[in-house]
Amino acid sequence: MAHKPIKKAVFPVAGLGTRFLPATKAIPKEMLAIVDRPLIQYAVDEAREAGIEQMIFVTGRGKTAIVEHFDVAFELEQTMEERGKDLSILDSTRATPGDIITVRQQVPLGLGHAIWCARAIVGDDPFAIFLPDELMIGKQDGTGCMKQMVDAYDQVGGNLISVLEVPHESVSAYGVIEPGAEDGILTEVKGLVEKPPVAEAPSNKIISGRYILQPEVMRVLETQGKGAGGEIQLTDAMARMIGNQAFHAVTFDGARYDCGSKTGFVEATLALALEREDMGEEVRAMARRLLG
């Protein structure tokens, strides 16, 4: 059976980034760079690899730099060209006209509310969700998280969430799935539990920041009340859909870096710098020197 392709992605980027103040006073946290690419660029590149064409940014006040990043910087490009500099470094920052769309989340009512703000653009299409704070880097052949999920979606359809396996004693810090039947990287989702006590956790598979959802989730969010923290929670909406539609988890083959925390941000910067051919050895020597 052919499933409607995933061509749209929603990026909730309206957060204030208070954990990174004062750096985020005037710069969106999604524009903070891991080595030389902003977090939002990593997420958009991952979406493009998965065949997604339309990027929907759910923004707030002071977030215009995100859109500017994917626009043509005429003065910059003209100056670089005149100086004989290679413009290909900017290729990934270019967007096809009409493929970057923004909507405003005027009140901070949570992730579920942010997704609901994109309902008119999503329409009746299935769509992906990216949380740019969570930097997902594929292992082995380098295939990104969303490409792995889209490949799985082409097989089973329905709704999918990305999960990672963590030590069982760590599960209380995350949302965890209640697993059903397993088939390779796919696990049937029977339920979702937010930050369970270790003794009560149904699995060690934690929810990470990538989703593929059917448009019906917008109707669920429409009538959903506030949950934890007085916010409209996406996890609550997904839990209500389990049993009514196919719901699977995809165990991601790769590494996740929590760039919403300062230590996770530093870890991601160090890990990716060490993998770079142009600086890896120098960074490794620098780390040895600092630790020496």
Buried (B, 14 or more C-beta within 10 A) or exposed (E): EEBEBBBBBBBBBBBBBEBBEEEBEEBBBBBBEBBEBBBBBBBBEBBBBBEBBBBBBBBBEBBEBBBEBBEEBEEEBEEBEEEEEEEEEEEBBEBEEEBBBBBEBEEEBBBBBBBBBBBEBBEEBBBBBBBBBBBBBBEEEEBBBBBBBBEBBEEBBBBBBBBBEBEEEEBBEBBBBBBBEEEEBBBBBBBBBBEBEEEEBBBBBBBBBBBBBBBBBBEBBEEBEBBEEEBBBBBBBBBBBBEEBBBBBBBBBBBBBBBBEEEBBEBBBBBBBBEEEEBEEEBEEEEEEEEE
